[in-house]
Amino acid sequence: MPRRTDFSFAMRSFMKDEARDMADKTLRTASALAEAELISSDRIAQLQSIAAQYAIAISPAIVDLIDPSDQHDPIARQFVPDPAERVVSPHERADPIGDDAHSPVDGLVHRYADRVLLKLVYVCPVYCRFCFRREMVGPRGRRALSAEAIAAAYAYIRAHPEIWEVILTGGDPLVLSPRRLRAVARDLAAIEHVKVLRVHTRVPIASPARVTRDLVRALKVQGKAAYVVLHANHPRELTSEALAACARFIDAGIPMLSQTVLLRGVNDDAETLGKLMRRLVEGRIKPYYLHHADLAPGTAHLRTTIADGQALMRQLRGHHSGLCQPAYVLDIPGGSGKVPIGPQYLAAEPDESAGPVRYQIEDVSGVRHTYPPE
Ligand code: SF4
């Protein structure tokens, strides 16, 4: 039998830590944003009604990154509520990537055969205004998994030998104490066919001091590979403290990847995106995904078009090392999974002669070539 993991206790202990370390300094209300001069006081009432639906949390590390004098600050745009969130466009939906359609047991998403998502908690150190799980996370969101739900998730994973990788996501799993994370990592590692643990997190940026050596050690399990995937959207987020927190994982033998959400007014220009990718690589973090922003309710003002995303990817490819190239991906609404969405450099020529297939291939300067050459 796996050890039981009491997540209610875990959450209480997290809240205690937070209360001690930063909760009193994390901004959680429109009034607190006004006091910190991140919004003007005449916007409090308007933003309070948005906050009643979608939680606010801006940690001290993130507050420090915001320039309150800049109306278009790219960090503020990610975390300070906007009246535009009231506008829900016709295609937006509460569960844009269809987690629930692929959830055989509470907290577990089995969309692809060889891997599952395990959502232990639904709280984060910060709440992003574009979050694709914004209907699930936050104090009014879903509850952390109970001990029984965790046991059911383990039982499901144990009964499915095709599951090779478990991805801890949520919410942010690194809000849990090292003791709880260690218990989860060990319980999962005890399942023979699970070979890889992956953690998706914003903590090294939002709360870098939380990445202690104890927390890093908690994710290391004998005989299994652990990866940490950092959510980073703007080069300013990669402060020396954030990079030092990441280095603690990497130096301990836990490789890091990144995921970035393409956001209008935050990182939708070639210079910012290129700088972000370079900083990640300089910090030994391999850019993994550039997500086209999902159809979460009230987020249209932050989404770009796919054509814009493809044009940015072309510029990245043209000007930066292969190490700096993430895959530009879209999670197909409804739960059909994630696919790369270009840009395309290769097109097959119509096969008129039934001879060998020939291709038209475009180089990074836009020049077309025939392959194989004539
Ligand atoms: S950290 Fe991730 S899960 Fe949490 S609010 Fe941001 S995008 Fe959503």
Boltz pocket constraint, residues with backbone or C-beta under 6 A from the ligand:
constraints:
  - pocket:
      binder: B
      contacts: [[A, 123], [A, 124], [A, 126], [A, 127], [A, 128], [A, 130], [A, 131], [A, 132], [A, 133], [A, 134], [A, 137], [A, 170], [A, 171], [A, 172], [A, 202], [A, 231]]
      max_distance: 6.0
